[in-house]
C-alpha cells in the first residue's frame, strides 16, 4: 500500500510539473528551436493557409506568446502600451494597458510577454515591469526598474525579453548598483541585486545555464558578455564583445559546455568554453561573418545558422571551428527559428521562407510575402500547436502548418 501511495503521489507531481503552461520568447528552450510534428515540409505557392488575422494592434514588433489559455501580444496605441489576448479563433478576449511605450524612433512595443501558468509578465520600453492576471489582465504587481533599481534607459528603448527559473524572475536594469536583479515572480519582491560589470543593458535577453554545481545567468551588456551566479547574484566573469552601437539583442546559445554569443554591425560571434563550475570562460574562436543585428541564430547538428547584418548573407558556420561552411546572398537580414530540421526565416523585406539546410548548401523550399501590417518586419516567428504566428506592426497573422 505504501508503495502504491508513493507511486500515486509521484504521478500527481509529474502531471503537475508537465502541465505547467509556459510561453517564453524564442521557444520552449529560448534557443529558437521548436518541437512540433506533422508540419508541412513544403507550402503552397501563396504560402500556408491563413486562418485569421487582426489588424488593430497598433505599433510594435513584439512576438506572440501562446498557451492553452490563449494568444497574447502587445501593441502601442496613442503612446500607451496594451496587452491583447485572443482565443484560438482570433476573437479578442481582453485588452489592458500597462503603461507608456516608445514613440521616439522605431515606434511601438518591443518585448514579448512571458507567461507562467496563470500570470503574464511584460516589460515596457521604459523599463516598467508588470505582472498581470492571465484571465483578465488585472495587474498583480509592477515595478519601475529605472526608478527603483537605478536602471538606465538606452537610445532605442528597453527590448529585454524576461527570463525565469522556478519562482524567480531575472532581468537586467543595467544600473550601477542593480546591474542584474532577481525578483520573486509572485510578489515582485527583490531577492538579490548584482553590480555585475556596471555596464548599461544592451537590448539583450539573458540566458540561464544549468551546470552540475550551479546555475548561472549569461547577459550581453553594453561592451561585454557577463556571467552571474543565479542563486546569489555573485559576479563571476566577463568577456569583451563590443560593437559600434552597443546593441546586443541576440540570446546566447549554450550546448555541451560551449557558449556562443553573436552581435550585429560587423562584430560577429564568439565561442566561449565555460568552466565546469561556471566561474570562468576561455575564448575558442571568433567569426565576424555571422553578425545578425537582432534576428538570432539556431544551432543543431554541430552547425550554426543565421542571417548576417553587414554581410547580408544567410550563413551556415561550423559550431566547433567557426569556419563558414556555406552561404547565400538571400533572405538577410532576417530572424530565424527551426523545427524538425527545417529553418523558418522572416526577412526584413517581408518574406517568410521555409529553408532546408543541406550538407553543403541551402535549399529554399517555399516562400511568400507577408500580406498585412505596417512598418518593420522585426517580430520573431513563433510555432505553436501546428500554427505559424507572424507579427508585422499592427497586424498578427496565424497560418495553418498542417495543410488541412
Secondary structure, DSSP 4 states (H G I P E B T S, - for coil): -HHHHHHHHHHHHHHHHHT--EE-TTSTTSSSEE---S--SS--TT-SEEEEEE----BB----EEETTEEEEEEEETTEEEEEEE-TT--EEEEEEEEE-B-SSS-BB-PPPEEETTEEEEE-TTSEEEEEETTT--EEEEEEHHHHS-----TT---PPPEEETTEEEE----SS-SEEEEETTT--EEEEE-TT-PPB-S---EEEE-SS-EEEEEEBSSEEEEEETTT--EEEEEE---TT----SPPEEETTEEEEEETTTTEEEEEEEPTTSS-EEEEEEESS---SSS-EEEETTEEEEE-SSS--EEEEETTT--EEEEESSS-SEEEEEETTEEEEEETTSEEEEEEE-SSSEEEEEEEE--S--S---SPPEEETTEEEEEETTEEEEEESS--
